[in-house]
Amino acid sequence: MAANQEDVKLLGATGSPFVCRVQIALKLKGVQYKFLEENLRNKSELLLKSNPVHKKVPVFIHNEKPIAESLVIVEYIDETWKNNPILPSDPYQRALARFWSKFIDDKVVGAAWKYIYTVDEKEREKNVEESYEALQFLENELKDKKFFGGEEIGLVDIAAVFIAFWIPIIQEVLGLKLFTSEKFPKLYKWSQEFINHPVVKQVLPPRDQLFAFYKACHESLSASK
């Protein structure tokens, strides 16, 4: 594959759902790349130079050209390496995939960060309710499909890795029962199919380390009340 002769780097941090999205896309495409672990408390010159606007990971560097923002990177990977398509070929279906991917970031991920890092119980309840409503929309959208992309993993599935892998860890730390098989049977079934997919399993971070990280964050916030 031509990709093997190209210069492909990924600046990331283990445990980031956004970095994980890019890793899934690269693994689906069979693209060889160099992973550069970033210390987000002491960001590298390469990261600051490559993403001067947000100064965040992931940053994808292809032949010395940097690209930021996980969903933008995933689309770039899909357009550059044509095998195993991630986005549908039909323009309308492609637009829908972009809509639901952005919906996940705006309504699920956005609310989740708030209820992880807030000490105000009323504020947390409000953010959990917002997540619940968003998950209901996704439950309805999934219908009876194996993946959001149909029989194969697509853009929305990759965007939703946060729901499949991160939310169960976070709700366990916080003692919530937000995302369960009883409340969201289709979405929960999808999540199990997704995290057990051979490609996805290879790039998911260690669960126990993530659990310990969020538990420490929660305990630190609770102690500061």
HUWOFEN-V993137 format. One record per residue. N is the residue number from 0. RES is the residue in one small letter. SS is DSSP state (A for helix, B for strand, O for the rest). PHI is phi in whole degrees, -180 to 180 (999 if undefined). NEAR is the number of other ideal C-beta (glycine too) atoms within 12 Angstrom. Layout:
BEGIN
n->[N:N]
res->[RES:RES]
ss->[SS:SS]
phi->[PHI:PHI]
near->[NEAR:NEAR]
END
This chain:
BEGIN
n->[0:1:2:3:4:5:6:7:8:9:10:11:12:13:14:15:16:17:18:19:20:21:22:23:24:25:26:27:28:29:30:31:32:33:34:35:36:37:38:39:40:41:42:43:44:45:46:47:48:49:50:51:52:53:54:55:56:57:58:59:60:61:62:63:64:65:66:67:68:69:70:71:72:73:74:75:76:77:78:79:80:81:82:83:84:85:86:87:88:89:90:91:92:93:94:95:96:97:98:99:100:101:102:103:104:105:106:107:108:109:110:111:112:113:114:115:116:117:118:119:120:121:122:123:124:125:126:127:128:129:130:131:132:133:134:135:136:137:138:139:140:141:142:143:144:145:146:147:148:149:150:151:152:153:154:155:156:157:158:159:160:161:162:163:164:165:166:167:168:169:170:171:172:173:174:175:176:177:178:179:180:181:182:183:184:185:186:187:188:189:190:191:192:193:194:195:196:197:198:199:200:201:202:203:204:205:206:207:208:209:210:211:212:213:214:215:216:217:218:219:220:221:222:223:224]
res->[m:a:a:n:q:e:d:v:k:l:l:g:a:t:g:s:p:f:v:c:r:v:q:i:a:l:k:l:k:g:v:q:y:k:f:l:e:e:n:l:r:n:k:s:e:l:l:l:k:s:n:p:v:h:k:k:v:p:v:f:i:h:n:e:k:p:i:a:e:s:l:v:i:v:e:y:i:d:e:t:w:k:n:n:p:i:l:p:s:d:p:y:q:r:a:l:a:r:f:w:s:k:f:i:d:d:k:v:v:g:a:a:w:k:y:i:y:t:v:d:e:k:e:r:e:k:n:v:e:e:s:y:e:a:l:q:f:l:e:n:e:l:k:d:k:k:f:f:g:g:e:e:i:g:l:v:d:i:a:a:v:f:i:a:f:w:i:p:i:i:q:e:v:l:g:l:k:l:f:t:s:e:k:f:p:k:l:y:k:w:s:q:e:f:i:n:h:p:v:v:k:q:v:l:p:p:r:d:q:l:f:a:f:y:k:a:c:h:e:s:l:s:a:s:k]
ss->[O:A:A:A:A:O:O:B:B:B:B:B:O:O:O:O:A:A:A:A:A:A:A:A:A:A:A:A:A:O:O:O:O:B:B:B:B:O:O:O:O:O:O:O:A:A:A:A:A:A:O:O:O:O:O:O:O:O:B:B:B:B:O:O:B:B:B:B:O:A:A:A:A:A:A:A:A:A:A:A:O:O:O:O:O:O:O:O:O:O:A:A:A:A:A:A:A:A:A:A:A:A:A:A:A:A:A:A:A:A:A:A:A:A:A:A:O:O:O:O:A:A:A:A:A:A:A:A:A:A:A:A:A:A:A:A:A:A:A:A:A:A:O:O:O:O:B:O:O:B:O:O:O:O:A:A:A:A:A:O:A:A:A:A:A:A:A:A:A:A:A:A:A:A:O:O:O:O:O:O:O:O:O:O:A:A:A:A:A:A:A:A:A:A:A:O:O:A:A:A:A:A:A:O:O:O:A:A:A:A:A:A:A:A:A:A:A:A:A:A:A:A:A:O:O]
phi->[999:-60:-58:-67:-92:-96:-93:-125:-128:-129:-90:-154:-137:-60:104:-86:-66:-73:-67:-60:-57:-66:-63:-63:-61:-64:-68:-60:-85:72:-87:-79:-151:-103:-94:-111:-72:-100:-93:-73:-90:-144:-68:-72:-61:-63:-65:-64:-75:-80:-135:-68:-74:-102:57:-126:-96:-84:-127:-105:-119:-117:50:71:-105:-85:-134:-114:78:-57:-71:-65:-63:-60:-65:-61:-60:-66:-78:-85:-112:-81:-69:47:-57:-98:-98:-66:-79:-72:-57:-67:-65:-66:-63:-62:-61:-66:-60:-70:-66:-68:-58:-61:-66:-72:-102:-102:-65:-58:-68:-63:-59:-67:-78:-74:-106:-117:-105:-81:-62:-66:-65:-63:-59:-64:-71:-65:-62:-62:-63:-59:-63:-66:-64:-65:-61:-70:-58:-70:-71:-64:55:-111:-78:-68:-127:-60:-82:102:-86:-121:-65:-128:-60:-67:-60:-64:-61:-86:-57:-60:-69:-69:-114:-82:-60:-58:-69:-64:-68:-67:-63:-87:72:-98:-127:-87:-110:-129:-68:-74:-79:-134:-59:-70:-67:-68:-61:-57:-61:-70:-60:-68:-72:-99:-65:-53:-69:-66:-57:-69:-113:-65:-72:-61:-63:-64:-68:-65:-59:-62:-63:-70:-65:-64:-62:-65:-65:-64:-66:-63:-69:-87:-65]
near->[15:16:20:13:10:20:18:34:32:43:38:38:30:24:30:32:39:37:38:40:47:45:37:43:45:38:30:33:31:20:35:19:31:18:27:26:23:29:14:21:7:11:23:22:14:22:31:21:17:31:28:15:14:18:19:23:40:43:39:42:30:27:16:14:17:30:29:30:26:41:38:28:43:43:29:29:39:34:19:26:28:17:17:23:27:42:37:22:15:13:11:12:20:23:15:21:36:26:23:34:38:25:28:40:31:20:30:42:34:20:33:37:25:23:36:34:23:24:20:15:16:12:17:29:19:17:30:30:20:25:39:29:21:34:38:22:24:37:30:18:28:32:15:16:24:22:36:42:35:24:13:24:39:38:43:43:43:49:45:48:45:45:45:42:35:37:41:31:34:37:28:22:29:32:15:26:16:36:37:20:16:12:20:33:19:25:41:25:22:37:35:23:26:36:33:18:28:15:27:30:22:17:31:34:29:15:21:14:15:29:23:18:24:32:21:16:25:28:16:16:21:20:10:11:11]
END
